[in-house]
């Protein structure tokens, strides 16, 4: 009810603002129109129309209604079908007439209808209704008494507060919580008016009363905030309480109570709390956005118990600055896994170019674990200026430093580092070492492209066949005519494994470089004269990928290429590639070839799906008759209901 009311009140205010923004003449016309609309709505309410036809007019009177509408709305407050609708308007209509009508109804109604009226009085905050509401506190209906208690709280004022306090001890158990809530609401009114003395008295009354835990907690919070700095002892009492609920309200209020002296008191309390509570208070302190917070957090990061230190180090991501770098670095190097992880994450995420500069300045002279850590950090922060120092470390005698440096090259390396990484690969011993360097080299090749080709080509001439295969992988990443020429040369390598790798590289070339026609020529040659069946198959697949992806080939040319290769397209995998090509070309030739491929049961349904897609296209390449015949074939022969239904749908649209 109240949510609905607030919505319509807001809507009415928006209408009023809109009217106020109009020119005088337009505003006058609008006012006249509104009065006419109000009279029209009132007439509906006074008519013999059924209740369902009166509901919306009630709601509309929240916008158009004035005191003139009150006499028509007031009788509906006793109507169980229309009361809630009438209250929507009564809450929004300005002036004393609506207040009086609600007060009169409060003296006459019972049960749910009475509760609705009381709630609306609360929304309007009618002070003249206080005496009547006080009487309702003694109602035998607990729901009515509860509604009255809340309404008195929302209206506020000394008479309401006094009545609520007086009824607190004697209130039935089912009403006492609402009476306490009313007291708290009154206290909030006093506090908003600057009368903290009365607010504190009410809050203290409730926090010491026999009421629900929730009300006690609300009163504790209010009592602390109302006292301001004088509330610090009460706040500390909650933080030290063994009751977890009181600890929770203390932590919440610690974020709200303003003042540097409060922050300082909380900081002093930090080390007096049990270890498991210290991180919770530190998190609350961090939310205060006070200038004295950072020194407290930094101190905790250096000297606190481990859980507190980890929390503090994490907070420095958002609170810290370059001044925190030395302390966090020190924590990262202590050897504790938890501290190291927290500190490293903070140093990776701590914002600012000055932080980059601070880390970079320390990298040059650093040694051992510190150097390894700094290399990891500059890599994660993408500090490219660190590459010279990183490259000095890729041959360090310390395995940890070497590994970190190589990983950093994987993340940051560009063309300038390619030659050194190739040299490292040539000198690497052991499968793991070679795999790590290979990973770095391929990453560099991916970023540098053809700019590093000259540095990569020596791999293709290496005496080590494994290095030649790495070179092939790098060529595929770099691309370009020179890289392709190197791969083509590898087709004549003396090692079968290298030849096989060259064929595999060429077969995937069109995925990365679909416009490379020279690769297509090589693949076509493999398709026709490859020395191994596997080479022919890979060549065919690669060539079909080229035909499919090439933007230089027109649709008719693509169909011609597929037609020429049809005798060699025997496996289902290659037929699917051919179907993908043909399914993109709306022509009778493509349709004919698809029908030929449909004879293979392994791909029949894929062909039919492609035919449906093809015939759906609006193109001159296929006549309506050709489309109809093809679709009829799909409908007759497809065993896939989805494909069949799509074909039927397309057929209907062609008629």
Buried (B, 14 or more C-beta within 10 A) or exposed (E): BEEBBEEBBEBBEEBEEEEEEEEEEEBEEBEEEBEEBBEEBBEBBEEEEEEEEBBEBBBBBBBBBBBBBBEBBBBBBBBEEBBBBBBBBBBBBEEEBBBBBBBBBBEEBEEBBBBBBBBBBBBBBBEEBBEBBBEBBEBEBBBBBBBBBBBBBBBBBEBBBEBBBEBBEEBEEEBBBBBBBBBBBBBBBBBEEEBBEBBBBBBBBBBEBEBBEEBBBBBBBBBBBBBBEEBBEBBBEBBBBEEEBBBBBBBBBBBBBEBEEBBBBBBEBBBEBEEEBBBBBBBBBBBBEBEBBBEBBBBBBBEBBEBBBBBBBBBBBEBBBBEBBEBBBBBBBEEBEEBBEBBBBBBBBBEEEEBBEBBBEBBEEBEEBBBBBBBBBBBBBEBEEBBEBBBEBBEBEBEBBBBBBBBBBBBBBBBBBBBBBBBBBBEBEEEEBBEBBBBBBBBBBEBBBBBBBEBBBBBBEBEEBBBBBBBBBBBBBBBBEBBBBBBBEBBEBEEEEBBBBBBBBBBBBBEEBBEBEEBBEBBBBBBEEBEEEEBBBBBBBBBBBBBBBBEEBEBEEBBBBBBEBBEBBEBEBBBBBBBBBBBBBBBEBBBBBBBBBBEBEEBBBBBBBBBBBBBBEEEEBBEEEBBBEBBEBBBEEBEBEEBBEBBBEBBEEEE
